[in-house]
Amino acid sequence: MEGRKIVVVVEDVDAARTALQWTLHNLIGYGDLITLLHVFPSTRSKNKKKLRLLRLQGFQLALSFKEICNNFPNVMLQTKIEIVVAEGDQDGGKITAIVREIGASTLVVGLHDQSFLYKLAMARNNIANNFNCKVLAIKQPKPLTTGANVIPDGSTNMDFSQIEIAALSVSDVPPPKIPYKICPNPSAIIWKSRRTSRKGSS
């Protein structure tokens, strides 16, 4: 049985690392393929050295995410991990194209204030067909303060939101409800009396 293709967006923010950890805890199954996808910003400069540096930094960041996978129990025994680093826009267009090209079943994103999901939703009215897969947006858990100011580490503390990528639609206004009258006209109630049996004639 072929495993699922799960894409995790790699960004240098805590929410993205949390998203990967949530994926490892709750989503990954035997034979699944994890694609660690990082898109570095396009630059107007044609300086190849600068582009190589951005690509290298992106690859190093993706390797740090792969290290998180490697340290997770049994991940290497049941899943395959690949790294994709590409140049593109920061509005989600490149990510959308790569996710479709891979044929992913799920896209996992760390949700933060500058997330490309917000920009993508504002730029396009309907992006449901662009992703063509389930999108999970994982939010950074709120700090839990205890007596020792320790934040417990565990999948149960991870808050997540599943974002359904679909166009917003306003349903038609339903007609006003008419109160149902149980007995509007008592004289209109018709019933049949119980038929009495005839007594035999002598």
Long-range contacts (C-beta under 8 A, 24 or more apart in sequence): 1-31, 2-31, 3-29, 3-30, 3-31, 3-32, 3-33, 3-79, 3-80, 4-29, 4-32, 4-33, 4-105, 4-106, 5-32, 5-33, 5-35, 5-102, 5-103, 5-104, 5-105, 5-106, 6-32, 6-33, 6-34, 6-35, 6-104, 6-105, 6-106, 6-107, 6-108, 7-34, 7-35, 7-37, 7-98, 7-99, 7-102, 7-104, 7-106, 7-107, 7-108, 8-34, 8-35, 8-36, 8-37, 8-65, 8-108, 9-37, 9-38, 9-39, 9-95, 9-107, 9-108, 9-109, 9-110, 9-116, 10-36, 10-37, 10-38, 10-58, 10-61, 10-62, 10-65, 11-38, 11-61, 11-110, 11-112, 12-61, 13-110, 13-112, 14-110, 14-140, 15-110, 15-111, 15-112, 15-115, 15-138, 15-139, 15-140, 16-65, 16-109, 16-110, 16-112, 17-65, 17-68, 17-110, 18-110, 18-138, 18-139, 18-140, 18-141, 18-158, 19-108, 19-109, 19-110, 19-111, 19-136, 19-137, 19-138, 20-65, 20-68, 20-69, 20-108, 20-110, 21-68, 21-72, 21-155, 21-158, 22-108, 22-138, 22-155, 22-158, 22-160, 23-108, 23-136, 23-138, 24-68, 24-69, 24-72, 24-75, 25-155, 25-158, 26-155, 27-106, 27-108, 27-136, 28-75, 28-78, 28-79, 29-78, 30-78, 30-79, 31-78, 31-79, 32-78, 32-79, 32-80, 33-79, 33-80, 33-81, 33-82, 34-69, 34-79, 34-80, 34-81, 34-82, 35-82, 35-83, 35-84, 35-102, 35-104, 36-62, 36-65, 36-66, 36-69, 36-81, 36-82, 36-83, 36-84, 37-84, 37-86, 37-95, 37-98, 37-99, 38-62, 38-83, 38-84, 38-85, 38-86, 39-85, 39-86, 39-87, 39-88, 39-89, 39-90, 39-94, 39-95, 39-98, 40-85, 40-86, 40-87, 40-88, 41-87, 41-88, 41-89, 41-90, 42-87, 42-88, 42-89, 51-87, 54-87, 55-85, 55-87, 58-85, 59-83, 59-85, 90-116, 90-119, 91-116, 91-119, 91-120, 91-123, 92-116, 92-117, 92-119, 92-120, 92-123, 93-120, 96-120, 96-127, 96-130, 96-131, 99-131, 99-132, 99-133, 100-130, 100-131, 100-132, 104-133, 105-133, 105-134, 106-133, 106-134, 106-135, 106-136, 107-131, 107-133, 107-134, 107-135, 107-136, 108-136, 108-138, 109-135, 109-136, 109-137, 109-138, 110-137, 110-138, 110-140, 111-137, 111-138, 111-139, 111-140, 111-161, 111-163, 112-140, 117-163, 121-165, 125-167, 126-166, 126-167, 127-165, 128-165, 128-166, 128-167, 130-165, 131-165, 134-162, 135-162, 135-163, 135-164, 135-165, 136-160, 136-161, 136-162, 136-163, 137-161, 137-162, 137-163
